[in-house]
Amino acid sequence: MTASRTRPADGTAAHGPRPEPDSLRAARSWERARSIARSCAERPLPAVPRTLTDALGHTLAEPLVALTDLPPFATAAMDGWAVAGPGPWRLGDAGVLAGREPGPLAPDSAVPIATGAPVPPGATAVLRREHGETDPGRGLLHDRSPAPVPQGRDIRPRGQECRSGEPLLPSGTTVTERVLGLAAAAGYDRLTVHRRPSVELLVLGDELLQHGVPRGGRVRDALGPLLPPWLHACGAELIGHRLLADDLAALREAVGRSPADVVVTTGSTAAGPVDFLHDTLRAVGARLLVDSVAVRPGHPMLLAELPATADGRARRLVGLPGNPLAAVAGMVTLAEPLLRRLGGHRGAEPVRLVAGSALPGHPCDTRLLPVFTAGQEVTPLPFDGPAMLRGLALADGLAVVPPGGVPAGAGVDVVELPGR
């Protein structure tokens, strides 16, 4: 359900969880809300072993240490001939291919060699193919390069990249495709990584359609398609995605029984006639950590601790506003810092750029404004209302605009968006 009205002036809800101190009921600053989301999990989720393919997107729970020298033996860096001595060389018949272990090379001899093939013992250099000239009649190879071939030319020595036991990457590194390649080259079949936080997404609202154009007073669900890939980009594993009607009993059942580490809801965060999230949190015995944030759009967002699962796992709930851009503000303020912390990822801090033109602000609150980046400058985009997505679709970041705005030429923090 799209948030229908703002919270009362004192920050309390018409229906809410058990009473909290005034310091919790007051709207949090944007920076403080992000800090709470990041720190409410004392440590990342436990470490688990994963095959290389399954480790993609996780974070390393321990440093990646080389299990072998890289390269594990001296290899040819170019196609040509492995040569022993200054030349000319007696040309051998058999060549050396990648994946074959060659025998020793006699002094003043040469054998053809392919890039990546092991260099024979006794070889002093590799003569590039374009620099060699063969004399088949005499069985000789001559050097036609501009200068004599120095010892070690075009040979990658054993251990050039690393030695066995050398640390390659620190714990907390996100396992990307590039990390998988390095891990495989270094001898790994499995990696020890932090478990990905499981997420269940509950999209709330009687007014939402899943197909076709808006009709009959109902609108299309934009958050159902938008949020799952965004959650995945935050390192989460989506284990459930449901559209729920505005029904207190159904919402209480879904939240209370969810096995996810983090439940993410959309809508119902304010105090409208069918905004049941606060009632639900009270019914299940949740504890509010953040109940509204001094940010526009998205101020009615919330973060709560849910009762633990039967096996003792901690659970949390992030309540995003129902308006699309407001929900995105909730993602970058609360959901992303929490999920990255649980998954062991390093915190993604805003980058400092320059306002290419004036960035309008809210009189009292932080404003998250869709912007386009060109070099070090950012330009505000139109269509930046809380229910709009057109500006966001063109944006590559959200400018964190302090109260009052930012003049042209001044510095401004920018939260980078996934998929840029």
Helices and strands as residue ranges (DSSP letters): H 22-25, H 30-39, E 47-51, H 52-55, E 64-65, E 75-76, E 80-83, E 89-91, E 109-113, E 125-128, G 129-131, E 132-135, E 140-143, E 155-156, E 167-169, H 177-185, E 190-194, E 198-204, E 208-209, E 219-220, H 223-233, E 237-244, H 248-257, E 262-266, H 277-284, E 287-291, E 295-296, E 302-306, E 315-320, H 324-330, I 331-335, H 336-342, E 351-355, E 366-374, E 377-380, H 390-394, E 397-401, E 411-416
